[in-house]
Amino acid sequence: MNSPFKRPLLRLRPILSGFDLPLLAVVLTLASLGLVTMYSVGYDHGSRFVDHGRNMLLAAALMFLIAQVPPHRLLSLAVPLYTVGVALLVATALFGVTKKGATRWLNLGVVIQPSEILKLAMPLMLAWWFQKREGQLRLFDFLVAGLLLLAPVGLVVKQPDLGTALLVLSSGLYVIYFAGLSWRLIVPVTLLATLAIAALVVSGDALCQPEVQWHGMRNYQKQRVCTLLDPSTDPLGKGFHIIQGMIAIGSGGITGKGFMSGTQTHLEFIPERTTDFIFAAFAEEFGLLTGVGLVLGFSFLILRGLWIAAHAPTLFARLLAAALSLGFFTYAFVNMGMVSGILPVVGVPLPFISYGGTAMVTLGVALGMLMSIARSRGLMQR
């Protein structure tokens, strides 16, 4: 006798076939950990847990839908999405909504943040460009890619939104690197950046004096860097976030204070404990061992994404998958780094753990693209 569930399952099989199960498993694990963490640190913080779960369901639905779109369809969306994103950034600069000194939003009947579009449009656009130039790449092609990257990044920096600018910039640089950028160009830039950071560390006291102006940077951006070098110079002001984050991480010890038992967290010493600084709350309650497990989870996600990139059928798919995979690295590294006091505070969420609908949707779409590339390889082998 046929089961009543057999026919629906047979219909779903073509849709579900080709999904990368290891990638799906690690994403579900990280999402589950995110829900547990949000309940623990945010149960006394309004409806954050319920909203976080709703955002995850929306991201999962988008991931599933985007995974059905074959990579060649994604390729055709690259130029329109990039063009719309840049146009909206220009409109934001001219007519945007200003909040707390930043002009990052645009009112189109619904208030949107156009810079979020570029997190996905940028790697799509540059992967499209290098696919178009495949087999005839010259220095000129990399210069064009640089212009395509720097134009929107400059608009985002001007808003100002350094966190989003960093994510957009890194996503584009990953594509340019994997497209075959020569080490003769990479090494000098890396050396100059290293020397600049070393000079800043050595002469930080002099450069951080109030009367010293940093060309091209606003005062609050300068203060973030100076506070990173020595948070104790302003322990109740700009350094408060970093100091309290490090105290919370250290007080968690090896095994943590326990579920819903973080004192720094629930006595509200940790600012933004459900968003940017959720890793500090996580480390306090669940400890070093679970924190290492979280890092290993992100590492597996990134490595699996790179594996998908290495086995992708086209140059476009390889570049896009690699950039999206390392995008997760940028999110996790910058968030954990700023909470731990090794990077300036720039407002980057921790994937699947931090509260935030827009970021969760962006991550869901990125995962959908990875799944699409993985499915295209699986279907081609059938």
C-alpha positions as CSV (number, residue, x, y, z in Angstrom):
1,M,0.0,0.0,0.0
2,N,1.3,3.4,-0.9
3,S,1.9,5.8,1.9
4,P,-0.1,9.1,1.7
5,F,3.2,10.9,2.2
6,K,5.0,9.2,-0.7
7,R,3.7,11.4,-3.6
8,P,4.6,14.8,-1.9
9,L,8.0,13.4,-1.0
10,L,8.6,12.4,-4.7
11,R,7.6,15.9,-5.8
12,L,10.0,17.4,-3.3
13,R,12.9,15.2,-4.3
14,P,14.0,17.1,-7.4
15,I,13.8,20.4,-5.4
16,L,15.9,19.0,-2.5
17,S,18.3,17.0,-4.6
18,G,21.8,18.5,-4.8
19,F,21.6,20.4,-1.6
20,D,25.0,20.4,0.1
21,L,24.2,18.5,3.3
22,P,27.5,19.3,5.2
23,L,26.9,23.0,4.6
24,L,23.3,22.7,5.6
25,A,24.2,20.8,8.8
26,V,26.7,23.4,10.0
27,V,24.3,26.3,9.2
28,L,21.5,24.6,11.2
29,T,23.9,24.0,14.1
30,L,25.0,27.6,14.2
31,A,21.4,28.8,13.9
32,S,20.4,26.6,16.8
33,L,23.2,27.9,18.9
34,G,22.1,31.4,17.9
35,L,18.6,30.8,19.1
36,V,19.8,29.4,22.4
37,T,22.2,32.3,22.9
38,M,19.5,34.9,22.1
39,Y,17.1,33.3,24.6
40,S,19.8,33.3,27.2
41,V,21.1,36.8,26.8
42,G,17.9,38.4,25.6
43,Y,15.1,36.9,27.6
44,D,14.8,40.1,29.7
45,H,15.2,42.3,26.6
46,G,11.8,42.5,25.0
47,S,10.8,40.3,22.2
48,R,14.3,39.8,20.8
49,F,14.1,36.0,20.9
50,V,10.8,35.8,19.0
51,D,12.0,38.3,16.5
52,H,15.3,36.5,16.1
53,G,13.5,33.3,15.3
54,R,11.2,35.0,12.8
55,N,14.3,36.5,11.1
56,M,15.9,33.1,10.9
57,L,12.7,31.6,9.3
58,L,12.7,34.4,6.7
59,A,16.4,33.8,6.0
60,A,15.8,30.1,5.6
61,A,13.0,30.7,3.2
62,L,15.2,33.0,1.1
63,M,18.0,30.5,1.2
64,F,15.7,27.8,-0.1
65,L,14.3,30.0,-2.9
66,I,17.7,31.3,-4.1
67,A,19.1,27.8,-4.1
68,Q,16.6,27.0,-6.8
69,V,18.1,29.7,-9.1
70,P,20.9,28.2,-11.3
71,P,24.2,30.1,-11.4
72,H,23.7,31.3,-14.9
73,R,20.6,33.2,-13.8
74,L,22.6,34.7,-10.9
75,L,25.1,35.8,-13.5
76,S,22.3,37.7,-15.4
77,L,21.3,39.5,-12.2
78,A,24.8,40.9,-11.5
79,V,24.8,44.1,-13.6
80,P,21.1,45.1,-12.8
81,L,21.6,44.5,-9.1
82,Y,24.9,46.4,-9.0
83,T,23.5,49.3,-11.0
84,V,20.4,49.6,-8.8
85,G,22.5,49.4,-5.6
86,V,24.9,52.2,-6.7
87,A,22.0,54.4,-7.9
88,L,20.3,54.0,-4.5
89,L,23.6,54.9,-2.7
90,V,23.7,58.1,-4.8
91,A,20.1,58.8,-3.9
92,T,20.9,58.2,-0.3
93,A,23.7,60.7,-0.4
94,L,21.4,63.3,-2.0
95,F,18.0,62.6,-0.3
96,G,18.8,60.1,2.5
97,V,17.4,60.0,6.0
98,T,19.9,61.1,8.7
99,K,19.9,59.4,12.1
100,K,22.5,60.1,14.8
101,G,24.8,61.9,12.3
102,A,24.7,59.2,9.7
103,T,22.9,59.3,6.4
104,R,22.5,55.6,5.6
105,W,18.8,55.2,4.9
106,L,16.5,56.0,2.0
107,N,12.7,56.5,2.3
108,L,10.9,54.9,-0.6
109,G,7.6,54.5,1.2
110,V,9.5,51.9,3.2
111,V,12.8,53.0,4.8
112,I,15.7,50.8,3.4
113,Q,19.5,50.7,3.8
114,P,20.9,50.5,0.2
115,S,24.4,49.7,1.3
116,E,23.2,46.2,2.3
117,I,22.5,45.5,-1.4
118,L,26.1,46.0,-2.2
119,K,27.2,43.2,0.2
120,L,25.7,40.8,-2.4
121,A,25.9,42.9,-5.6
122,M,29.6,43.6,-5.3
123,P,30.9,40.0,-5.5
124,L,28.2,39.2,-8.1
125,M,29.3,42.2,-10.3
126,L,33.1,41.5,-10.1
127,A,32.6,37.7,-10.7
128,W,30.5,38.7,-13.8
129,W,33.3,41.0,-14.9
130,F,36.0,38.4,-14.6
131,Q,33.8,35.8,-16.2
132,K,33.3,38.1,-19.2
133,R,37.1,38.7,-19.4
134,E,38.1,35.0,-18.9
135,G,41.1,34.0,-20.9
136,Q,42.2,37.5,-21.7
137,L,42.9,39.1,-18.3
138,R,45.2,42.0,-18.2
139,L,46.2,44.7,-15.7
140,F,43.5,46.9,-17.2
141,D,40.8,44.5,-16.3
142,F,42.0,44.5,-12.6
143,L,42.0,48.3,-12.7
144,V,38.4,48.4,-14.0
145,A,37.5,45.9,-11.2
146,G,39.1,48.3,-8.7
147,L,37.0,51.2,-9.9
148,L,33.8,49.1,-9.8
149,L,34.7,48.3,-6.2
150,L,35.9,51.7,-4.9
151,A,33.0,53.8,-6.2
152,P,30.3,52.2,-4.0
153,V,32.7,51.7,-1.1
154,G,33.5,55.5,-1.2
155,L,29.8,56.3,-1.1
156,V,29.3,54.0,1.9
157,V,32.3,55.4,3.8
158,K,30.9,58.9,3.2
159,Q,27.6,58.0,5.0
160,P,29.5,57.1,7.2
161,D,29.2,53.3,7.8
162,L,32.7,51.8,8.2
163,G,31.4,48.4,9.2
164,T,29.4,47.9,6.0
165,A,32.1,49.6,3.9
166,L,34.6,47.0,5.3
167,L,32.3,44.1,4.4
168,V,31.7,45.4,0.8
169,L,35.4,46.2,0.3
170,S,36.5,42.8,1.5
171,S,33.9,40.9,-0.6
172,G,35.2,42.7,-3.7
173,L,38.9,42.2,-2.8
174,Y,38.3,38.4,-2.4
175,V,37.0,38.2,-6.0
176,I,39.9,40.2,-7.3
177,Y,42.4,38.0,-5.5
178,F,40.9,34.7,-6.6
179,A,40.7,36.1,-10.2
180,G,44.5,36.0,-10.3
181,L,45.8,39.3,-8.9
182,S,49.6,39.2,-9.1
183,W,51.6,38.9,-5.8
184,R,53.8,41.7,-7.1
185,L,50.9,44.0,-6.4
186,I,49.7,42.3,-3.2
187,V,53.0,42.2,-1.4
188,P,53.8,46.0,-1.6
189,V,50.3,47.0,-0.4
190,T,50.5,44.5,2.5
191,L,53.9,45.7,3.5
192,L,52.8,49.4,3.5
193,A,49.7,48.5,5.6
194,T,51.9,46.6,8.1
195,L,54.3,49.5,8.4
196,A,51.4,52.0,8.8
197,I,49.9,49.9,11.6
198,A,53.3,49.5,13.3
199,A,53.9,53.3,13.1
200,L,50.5,53.9,14.6
201,V,51.1,51.5,17.5
202,V,54.6,53.0,18.2
203,S,53.5,56.7,18.0
204,G,50.0,56.2,19.2
205,D,50.3,58.6,22.2
206,A,51.4,61.5,20.1
207,L,49.0,60.9,17.2
208,C,46.0,60.5,19.6
209,Q,46.4,63.9,21.1
210,P,43.2,66.0,20.8
211,E,44.8,68.7,18.7
212,V,46.1,66.2,16.1
213,Q,43.8,65.9,13.1
214,W,43.7,62.7,11.0
215,H,43.2,63.6,7.4
216,G,40.2,61.8,5.8
217,M,38.8,60.6,9.2
218,R,36.2,62.0,11.5
219,N,36.9,62.6,15.1
220,Y,34.8,59.7,16.3
221,Q,36.6,57.3,13.9
222,K,40.0,58.6,15.2
223,Q,38.7,58.0,18.8
224,R,37.8,54.4,18.0
225,V,41.3,53.6,16.8
226,C,42.9,55.5,19.8
227,T,40.6,53.7,22.2
228,L,41.6,50.4,20.7
229,L,45.3,51.2,21.4
230,D,44.5,52.1,25.0
231,P,40.9,51.7,26.3
232,S,41.8,52.9,29.8
233,T,42.2,56.5,28.5
234,D,38.4,56.8,28.5
235,P,37.1,53.9,30.6
236,L,33.6,55.4,31.1
237,G,33.2,56.8,27.5
238,K,34.7,55.4,24.3
239,G,36.6,52.7,26.0
240,F,33.6,51.3,28.0
241,H,32.5,48.9,25.3
242,I,35.9,47.3,24.8
243,I,36.7,47.1,28.5
244,Q,33.4,45.5,29.5
245,G,33.6,43.1,26.6
246,M,37.0,41.9,27.7
247,I,35.9,41.6,31.3
248,A,32.9,39.5,30.3
249,I,34.9,37.2,28.1
250,G,37.5,36.7,30.8
251,S,35.0,36.2,33.6
252,G,33.4,33.3,31.7
253,G,36.5,31.1,32.2
254,I,36.7,27.7,30.7
255,T,33.2,26.5,31.1
256,G,31.2,29.8,31.6
257,K,28.8,31.0,34.3
258,G,26.0,29.0,32.9
259,F,22.8,29.4,30.8
260,M,21.0,32.7,31.7
261,S,23.6,33.3,34.5
262,G,25.9,36.0,33.1
263,T,26.3,38.8,35.6
264,Q,28.0,41.2,33.2
265,T,25.3,40.5,30.7
266,H,22.1,40.8,32.8
267,L,23.3,43.6,34.9
268,E,23.7,45.5,31.6
269,F,27.4,46.2,31.8
270,I,27.7,44.8,28.2
271,P,26.4,47.4,25.8
272,E,24.5,46.0,22.7
273,R,24.5,42.6,24.2
274,T,22.1,41.1,21.7
275,T,23.7,42.7,18.6
276,D,27.3,43.7,18.1
277,F,28.6,42.5,21.5
278,I,26.7,39.3,21.7
279,F,30.0,37.3,21.6
280,A,31.0,38.8,24.9
281,A,27.7,37.7,26.5
282,F,28.1,34.3,24.8
283,A,31.6,33.8,26.2
284,E,30.6,34.8,29.7
285,E,27.7,32.4,29.9
286,F,29.1,29.4,27.9
287,G,32.9,29.8,28.4
288,L,36.0,29.2,26.4
289,L,35.3,25.6,25.3
290,T,32.0,26.5,23.7
291,G,33.6,29.6,22.2
292,V,36.2,27.4,20.6
293,G,33.4,25.2,19.3
294,L,31.7,28.2,17.8
295,V,35.0,29.2,16.0
296,L,35.3,25.6,14.7
297,G,31.8,25.8,13.4
298,F,32.5,29.0,11.5
299,S,35.8,27.5,10.2
300,F,33.9,24.5,8.9
301,L,31.3,26.7,7.2
302,I,34.1,28.7,5.5
303,L,36.1,25.7,4.4
304,R,33.0,23.9,3.1
305,G,32.2,27.0,1.1
306,L,35.7,27.1,-0.3
307,W,35.4,23.4,-1.2
308,I,32.2,24.3,-3.1
309,A,34.1,27.1,-4.9
310,A,37.0,24.8,-5.9
311,H,34.5,22.3,-7.5
312,A,32.3,24.9,-9.1
313,P,31.7,24.4,-12.9
314,T,32.4,28.0,-14.1
315,L,34.8,30.8,-13.3
316,F,31.8,33.0,-12.2
317,A,30.6,30.3,-9.8
318,R,34.1,29.8,-8.4
319,L,34.7,33.4,-7.8
320,L,31.3,34.1,-6.3
321,A,31.4,31.0,-4.0
322,A,34.9,31.9,-2.7
323,A,34.0,35.5,-2.0
324,L,30.8,34.6,-0.2
325,S,32.6,32.0,1.9
326,L,35.3,34.4,3.0
327,G,32.6,36.9,3.6
328,F,31.5,34.7,6.6
329,F,35.2,34.9,7.7
330,T,35.1,38.7,7.6
331,Y,31.9,38.9,9.6
332,A,33.1,36.5,12.3
333,F,36.7,37.7,12.5
334,V,35.8,41.4,12.7
335,N,33.0,40.8,15.3
336,M,35.0,38.6,17.6
337,G,38.1,40.9,17.1
338,M,36.3,44.1,18.1
339,V,34.6,42.5,21.1
340,S,38.0,41.0,22.2
341,G,39.8,44.4,21.9
342,I,42.0,43.5,18.9
343,L,40.0,45.5,16.3
344,P,38.2,48.9,16.4
345,V,34.5,48.8,17.1
346,V,32.8,49.1,13.7
347,G,29.4,47.5,14.1
348,V,29.6,44.2,12.3
349,P,27.2,41.4,13.5
350,L,28.2,37.8,14.3
351,P,26.5,35.6,11.7
352,F,23.4,33.7,13.0
353,I,24.1,34.8,16.6
354,S,23.5,38.6,16.6
355,Y,20.1,40.1,16.4
356,G,19.2,41.9,13.2
357,G,16.8,41.3,10.4
358,T,18.7,42.9,7.6
359,A,21.9,41.1,8.3
360,M,20.1,37.8,8.7
361,V,18.3,38.2,5.3
362,T,21.7,39.1,3.6
363,L,23.3,35.9,5.1
364,G,20.3,33.8,4.0
365,V,20.6,35.0,0.4
366,A,24.4,34.5,0.5
367,L,23.9,30.9,1.7
368,G,21.2,30.4,-1.0
369,M,23.8,31.4,-3.7
370,L,26.3,28.9,-2.2
371,M,23.7,26.2,-2.2
372,S,22.8,27.1,-5.8
373,I,26.4,26.6,-6.9
374,A,26.7,23.4,-5.0
375,R,23.4,22.1,-6.6
376,S,24.6,23.0,-10.1
377,R,27.6,20.8,-9.6
378,G,25.6,18.0,-8.2
379,L,23.0,18.1,-11.0
380,M,25.7,18.2,-13.7
381,Q,27.1,15.0,-12.3
382,R,23.8,13.2,-12.6
